Amino acid sequence: MNRVGRQAAILRLVQDQALSTQAELVQALRDEGHDVVQTTVSRDVTELGLIKVRAPSGRLIYAAPATGIPAAMRRYATGVEAASSGLVIVSTPSGYASALAQAIDEGGHPSIAGTLAGDNTIFIAAKVGIAAGELQAELAAYLSDGVGP
């Protein structure tokens, strides 16, 4: 199999299955009849820019690269809660809040005025007239969109 075909198979597999390691990815390719070795798959993962996202089970799995706030939420967030009329709190694993807050700020969401990040918590200020509950629901929906089990 050539590189283009193998990489297309990898993208399809990470979309269809919850694969956490390169070894699991190699086995999934072999199960489909592709003769691959881990070093080749490692290079493919890098070339494709695959990322790890948190599945609803809490397990980190491979996913095709995506950009923007939805991708960052899937990658870093573990929970979202409306705290008051204009404040939403996002939880992350320890050390990830700053990276997620930066992605949210750079994403230019029309309902978000700004963020303040700690080690594992982000306060998101909604713009005037935006209900925290609406923003919370939208951000929480990103946690499971497009992610397998």
Backbone torsions as a table, in degrees:
resi	resn	phi	psi	omega
1	MET	NA	139.0	178.8
2	ASN	-82.5	169.6	-175.5
3	ARG	-59.7	-44.9	-177.3
4	VAL	-62.3	-44.6	179.0
5	GLY	-65.9	-40.5	179.0
6	ARG	-64.7	-43.8	-179.7
7	GLN	-67.8	-34.4	174.9
8	ALA	-64.0	-39.9	177.6
9	ALA	-64.5	-39.9	179.1
10	ILE	-62.8	-46.1	179.2
11	LEU	-60.7	-40.2	178.3
12	ARG	-65.9	-42.8	-179.1
13	LEU	-63.7	-43.5	-178.9
14	VAL	-70.4	-21.3	175.0
15	GLN	-78.2	-35.3	-174.6
16	ASP	-90.8	-23.2	-174.2
17	GLN	-130.4	154.3	175.9
18	ALA	-89.8	94.2	-177.8
19	LEU	-110.0	124.3	-174.4
20	SER	-100.4	-25.6	-173.9
21	THR	-130.1	163.4	175.4
22	GLN	-64.9	-34.1	178.2
23	ALA	-62.1	-41.6	177.1
24	GLU	-64.8	-37.8	178.6
25	LEU	-66.6	-43.4	176.3
26	VAL	-58.4	-46.6	-178.5
27	GLN	-63.6	-40.0	178.5
28	ALA	-63.4	-39.8	176.5
29	LEU	-65.6	-42.6	178.6
30	ARG	-64.0	-37.9	178.3
31	ASP	-60.8	-26.3	177.7
32	GLU	-91.1	3.5	176.8
33	GLY	93.2	10.7	179.1
34	HIS	-90.2	130.4	178.9
35	ASP	-89.8	99.6	-176.7
36	VAL	-132.3	159.2	174.3
37	VAL	-120.2	160.9	-175.3
38	GLN	-60.4	-38.3	-178.1
39	THR	-64.3	-36.1	177.3
40	THR	-67.6	-43.0	179.5
41	VAL	-65.6	-38.2	177.6
42	SER	-59.0	-45.1	178.2
43	ARG	-63.9	-40.7	179.0
44	ASP	-63.6	-42.5	179.0
45	VAL	-57.7	-43.6	179.2
46	THR	-66.1	-48.5	-178.8
47	GLU	-62.0	-37.3	179.8
48	LEU	-77.5	-15.9	-178.6
49	GLY	70.3	29.6	179.9
50	LEU	-58.4	144.5	178.3
51	ILE	-118.9	167.6	173.3
52	LYS	-105.1	132.5	176.2
53	VAL	-123.7	158.3	-179.5
54	ARG	-88.4	118.6	175.9
55	ALA	-74.2	161.6	177.7
56	PRO	-54.4	-26.4	178.2
57	SER	-72.2	-12.4	-177.5
58	GLY	97.4	-12.3	-179.1
59	ARG	-77.6	139.8	175.4
60	LEU	-82.2	130.2	-178.7
61	ILE	-131.9	158.9	177.1
62	TYR	-70.2	145.9	174.9
63	ALA	-147.8	154.9	175.1
64	ALA	-66.1	149.2	-179.0
65	PRO	-63.7	142.8	175.7
66	ALA	-141.1	162.5	-178.1
67	THR	-122.7	166.4	174.2
68	GLY	90.3	-174.4	-176.4
69	ILE	-61.9	-44.0	-180.0
70	PRO	-57.0	-44.2	-179.5
71	ALA	-65.1	-42.2	179.8
72	ALA	-65.0	-39.7	177.9
73	MET	-62.5	-45.5	179.6
74	ARG	-63.2	-34.7	-176.0
75	ARG	-76.7	-39.4	-170.4
76	TYR	-113.8	-30.5	-170.9
77	ALA	-80.4	145.8	174.6
78	THR	-116.5	-14.6	179.3
79	GLY	-169.9	156.6	179.7
80	VAL	-139.3	134.7	-177.4
81	GLU	-142.8	135.6	173.2
82	ALA	-79.3	128.9	-175.0
83	ALA	-103.7	-33.9	179.8
84	SER	-156.5	-168.0	-175.7
85	SER	-61.6	-26.0	-178.7
86	GLY	-136.3	18.3	-175.5
87	LEU	-127.6	129.8	177.4
88	VAL	-119.9	138.3	179.7
89	ILE	-111.9	128.8	177.8
90	VAL	-114.3	131.9	178.0
91	SER	-100.8	144.3	176.8
92	THR	-137.1	167.6	169.2
93	PRO	-63.7	158.9	-179.1
94	SER	-55.2	129.0	176.9
95	GLY	93.2	-4.2	-175.0
96	TYR	-104.7	-8.5	-175.0
97	ALA	-62.7	-41.4	-177.7
98	SER	-63.0	-43.5	179.5
99	ALA	-63.4	-41.5	178.9
100	LEU	-68.5	-42.7	179.0
101	ALA	-60.3	-40.2	178.2
102	GLN	-63.2	-43.6	178.7
103	ALA	-62.7	-39.1	178.4
104	ILE	-65.8	-46.2	178.9
105	ASP	-61.0	-43.7	-179.9
106	GLU	-71.6	-22.6	-178.8
107	GLY	-71.1	-18.2	176.5
108	GLY	60.1	40.0	179.1
109	HIS	-60.1	130.6	-175.5
110	PRO	-65.8	-15.6	-179.1
111	SER	-101.4	-2.7	-175.2
112	ILE	-108.3	124.5	177.7
113	ALA	-81.9	-35.2	179.8
114	GLY	172.7	177.3	-178.0
115	THR	-132.2	160.1	173.1
116	LEU	-139.2	121.5	-173.7
117	ALA	-113.7	142.0	169.2
118	GLY	-107.0	-145.5	-179.9
119	ASP	-79.0	-43.9	-177.2
120	ASN	-135.6	16.7	-178.2
121	THR	-141.5	140.4	176.7
122	ILE	-124.6	132.0	169.1
123	PHE	-96.3	126.2	177.8
124	ILE	-112.6	122.6	177.9
125	ALA	-92.7	120.9	176.5
126	ALA	-78.9	149.7	177.4
127	LYS	-67.8	159.4	179.7
128	VAL	-54.9	133.1	178.6
129	GLY	90.1	-4.5	179.1
130	ILE	-101.6	123.3	179.4
131	ALA	-75.2	135.4	179.6
132	ALA	-59.0	-37.2	-179.8
133	GLY	-62.3	-38.1	178.2
134	GLU	-66.8	-45.7	179.8
135	LEU	-65.2	-40.9	178.3
136	GLN	-60.2	-44.2	-178.9
137	ALA	-62.9	-41.9	179.5
138	GLU	-64.6	-47.6	-179.2
139	LEU	-65.6	-38.6	179.1
140	ALA	-65.3	-34.2	178.9
141	ALA	-63.1	-30.3	179.2
142	TYR	-65.3	-24.5	-176.3
143	LEU	-64.5	-27.7	-177.8
144	SER	-116.1	-9.5	-179.9
145	ASP	-62.4	125.4	173.1
146	GLY	72.0	15.8	-178.4
147	VAL	-117.2	129.4	178.8
148	GLY	-75.4	178.6	-178.0
149	PRO	-65.8	NA	NA
